[in-house]
Amino acid sequence: PLCPTPDSREDPVMSLVNSVAAEARTYSAAPARGFRLGPNALIALSWLVPLLILLLWEALARHGFIEPQVLPAPSKVAATAYKLTVSGTLLWDLGVSLLRAAIGFAIGGVIGFALGTAVGFSRLAEAFIDRSVQMVRAIPFLAVLPLVIVWFGVGEGQKIFLVALGVAFPIYVNTTLGIRQVDPKLVELGRVQGLGNWELIRRIILPGALPSILTGVRFSLATAWLALVVAETIGAQAGLGFLALDAREFLRTDVIVLTVVIYALIGVGADSLARLLERSLLRWHPNYGAAR
């Protein structure tokens, strides 16, 4: 009988090795099947810890571990919110505070962006402006409050000025930093392509600085509410700060806690709007857009 040649015989060892190698190649080429959560699931998960804290707070208050005078139950705070909303008091005070914050944010944002742009582009402007701005930025709100009252009294001007003062500095610092951090190679490329100064600023420098500028916007949103809380503690006749101070006089801890919760919700909402603005304006950026 004819014997098979070495080339015609199938080596079982080599066959096993080739089979294992093929399986390994197939496994490495296949996409990873790790457990991943969708965007909606991640959003729901981010609210899980606050919800658990709320449930624990309610349970401790209902079973007497927390005195109502110290910290009322969330259900009591919710009932107070409903009563104040129906009477119109809460909506009026909330609207007054939002209007003050919006006007102060607009004024402070424009000033901070203008100064930051000037300092970012010009070393001469930095020599004239930056030292003074940094000195004023180091002054706490409470230290400057008596002087602001002398200037503006205890009316709306005092409150809007403090909000604008707090908003201007984060936007100023981040605008300056963003402009200074634009890659010089991109600027040189723009000049090689024949872009004029305005086109260079519009198409390269400002888009490159935009992530840092929007970070400043997010910081300034939080600072605006901090400044407004300080401002509304003096001579206010309406607003969330006035509502909290009036409740303190009558030991209404439920109203005080309600104002604190509203401040927290406004802060979360403002930060979410800033993130949405980032995704909208920075769709071209690899670290933003769909990745976030």
Secondary structure, 3 states (H helix, E strand, C coil): CCCCCCCCCCCHHHHHHHHHHHHHHHHHHCCCCCCCCCHHHHHHHHCHHHHHHHHHHHHHHHCCCCCCCCCCCHHHHHHHHHHHHHHCHHHHHHHHHHHHHHHHHHHHHHHHHHHHHHHHHCHHHHHHHHHHHHHHHCCCHHHHHHHHHHHHCCCHHHHHHHHHHHHHHHHHHHHHHHHHCCCHHHHHHHHHCCCCHHHHHHHHHHHHHHHHHHHHHHHHHHHHHHHHHHHCCCCCCCCHHHHHHHHHHCCCHHHHHHHHHHHHHHHHHHHHHHHHHHHHHCCCCCCCHHHC
